[in-house]
Amino acid sequence: METLLFSVLILGVTGCAIGFASGFFGIGGGFLMVPVQYWLLTSLGFDPTLSLRIAFGTSLAVIVPTALSGTWGHHCRRCVLVRPLLLMIIPGILGAVTGAAITIHAPGRLMECLFGVLLLLAAARMFLSAIPTGDGQIRQNPGLYLIWGFVFGLVSGLFGIGGGIVMVPVMTTVLGIPLRQAIGTSTAFMFCSAATGVVSYIVGGMGVPGLPPFSFGYVNGMFWAVLALASVPFALLGVRAAHTIPPEKIRLLFVLVMLGMGTYMISGIA
């Protein structure tokens, strides 16, 4: 009983943190949810590779309601760019399905290292690039959005994240989208790609032996409920904060978070 209560407490605190991060940074919070869930599951004695897949799948399932809440908040502030979003959705869905299929069959330790490297590269790119201010700098080439939509979806499916931790740096540094609009559009994209990835993880994990109780494929219902209930209201608080804090400070916080979690994943969390 004490172990269960401890797990619920840890998940609840994590849910509040990732909800705020989702609204504030335009990311799904998988960079935090995945390590925490992985640690809890392995501490309970579950196989590390199985634990990582469950952490990825459950993380995506939490991102669905959290991203929906954040999307509404950003939309009310006119920070969701509809045309880029529509161009990226279909290739993003295809990428999410592809990424989930790869992860289901890939070695766990390999995915940990790749996830960490991805975070470090995204942090470096964002830190070294100037913050665009808009004023006609947004790229208008539809092909760019189609290509990057697939990449964002692939990253989402591979690592159980919404993709925002990669999307926001790319949108600001490659596509020329102002930071707050990049955050809002990223949040809306995450809702679509995460929902698709969740289905893939559920189907891919059906009938797998050794799953924790209350699991639907590679999505754990108990972990999802605690994380989602805590994250959704805090996503709206994050949206409010993102529209009051200067973009330069948002970027610095973003970079520091990615550096910390990237180093943590590469060093080995088992």
N, C-alpha and C positions, 0 to 999 in steps of 0.2 A: 504493500500500500504506500509506504514512504517513497519507494522508487517511482511509482506512478504519479504521486503528487509532485515530486521533484521534476519529473519530465514535463508535466502540465505547466508548472511554473516557468520552466526554461522556455518552453514553446510559446507561452503567453507573452513573455517579455520580448522574445524574438519577433513575434507577430506584430507587436506594437512598433518595434524598431523598423521592420521591413515595410510596414504600412506607411510610416512617415517617409522612409527613404523612397518608396514608390512615387508618392505625390511630390516629394521635393526634388528628386533627381530624374524622374521619368524612367526609372528602372524597376524591374520586377521584385528585386530583393533576394533573388536566388543566390547571389554571391554570399549572403549571410545565412539563408535558410538551409542551403545544401550542407555546409560544414556542420551546423548545429544538429541537423537531423542525422547526419552520418555519425557524428560523435555519440548521440543518444542511442542509436540502433546498435552500433558496435559495442557500446558499453553494456547493452542488454544481452550481448552474446550472439547477435546475428552476423551472418557471413558478410565480410567487408564489401565484396563486389555487389552482392544482393542489396546491402544497405545503401550503397551509392546510387544504385538504380532507383530504389524507393525514394531516396532523398531528391533525386532529379524529378521523378514523376509527381511526387507530392508537392514539390516546390511549384511546378507549373500549375497544378490544380489550385493552389492558393493564389497564384498570380491572377487567375481569371476574375474573381470578384474584386480583388484589390485594384486591378487595372481598370475595371469598369467604373469603380468609384472615382478613381483619379481622373479618368477620361472625362467624366461629367464635370468635374471641377475645372479642368483646363478648358473644356469646351465653353463653359460659361464665361471664361475670360478671353475667348477667341484666340486660343493658342494651339488649336488643332488644325493643321493644314490639310484640307480635304483632298486636293488633287494628288500630292505625293503619297498620302495614305492609301488612296484607291489604287494607285499604280503598284504599290508594294504588297498589297494584301494577298493576291493570288500566288505570286512566286514565294511569298513568305510562308504561306500554308504548305506549299510543296516542300520548301526547305525544312520546315518543322517536322514533317512526316519522315523525311530522309534522315534528319539528324537523330530523331528518336530511334529509328530502326538501326542505325549504326551503333548507338550507345548500348542498346539492349544486348548486342553481341560483342562489345569491345571489352578488353581487360579494364578492371576498375582503376588500378594505379595509373595506367596510361591516361585515362580520362581526367584524373585528379591533376596530373602534371600539365596537360593541355589546357585545362581550365585556368590554372594558375598563370601559365604563360600568356594566355589570352588577356587576363586582367592586367598584367604588367605592361603589355604592349599597348593596350588601350589607354592606360594611365600616362605612359610616356608620350603617346601621340597627342593626347588632349593637353598635357602640360606644355608641350613645345609649340603648340599652334595658337595663333591669335584668336580671340573671341570675335566672331563676325557680328556686325551690328545690323545687318539687313540692308535696306536701301538698294535693292536690285541685285544683291549678290547671290541670291538663291539660284541654283542651277535649274535650268528648264528642260534638260535632255531627258525624255521619258525612259530611254534605255538605261540610264544610270540608276533610276529608281527601281526598275525591274530587276537589274542585277543585284543591287544592294538589298532589295527585298528578300531575294532568295538567300543571300548570305546571312541576313539578320534572322530569318526563320531557321536556317540550318544551325546557327549558334544556339538559338533558343531550344531546339530539339535535342541537340548534342549534350548540353550542359544543364538542362532543367531551369534555365533562366528566361526572363521575358525577352532578352535581347537588348534591352535598353542600355546596359552597361557598355555595349559595343555601338549601338545605334546613335546615342547622343554624341559621342566623340566624332563619329563618321559624319553625322548630319551637320555638325558645326564646322568641321575642318575640311570635309570633302565636298559636301553639297551646299555649303554656304548658308545654312539655315540659322537664324538667331537662336541663342541658347534656350530661351523660354518656349519658343515655338517648337524647337527640337524636343524638348522635354514633353510637351503636350502631345505632339504627333507620335513620339515613341511610346507613350503610355497607351494611346489608342491602338497602335499596331500590336502591342504586347497582348492585348485582350484577344485578338484574332489568332495570333500564332500560338499562344499558350493553350487556348481551347483545343486547337488541333493536336498539339503535342500531347495533351492529357489523354485524348482518345487512343493515341498510338501506344502510350505507356500502359494503359489499362488492358488493351487487347494483347499487347506483347507479353504481359506478365500473367495472363490467365493460365491457371493450372500449374504454375511454377511452385515446386515444393519449398518449404522453409520460410514462407512469407509470415510476417507478424500478424497478430489478430486484427480484424477490421480492415484488411487490405483488399482492394479491388485491383487485381493485377499489381502493377508497381506503384499504385497510389494508396497510401494508408489513410483510412477514413478518420481515425482519431486524431492523428497529427494534423490533418487538413482542417478539421473542425476548430481546433484550438487556435491554430495559426490564422485562419480566415476570420474568425470572430474578433480577434485582437487587431488584425491588420486593416480591415475595411474602414472603420471610423478614423484611424490615424492617417490614412491616405489623404483624407480631406484636409487634415491639419497640415500635412506636408505640402499640399497644393497652395494653401494660404501662405506658408512660409516662403515658398519658391517665388512668390510674386511680391515679396517685400524685401528680400535680401539681394544685394547687388550681384550680377552675374559672375564677377571676378571671384567673389568669395564662394559662390556655389561651385565654380570649377575647381577651386583649390580643395574644397571638402571632398568633391567627387574623386579627385586624383589621390588624395590621402587614403580614402576608403579602399580604392582599387589596389593600391600598392600593398596595404596591409593584408587584405584577403588573398591577393595573388601570392605573396610570399608565404602565407600560412598554408595554402594548398600545395605549393611546390615542395615545401619542407616535409610534407607527409603528415596527414592528420590521423593516421591509424594509431 
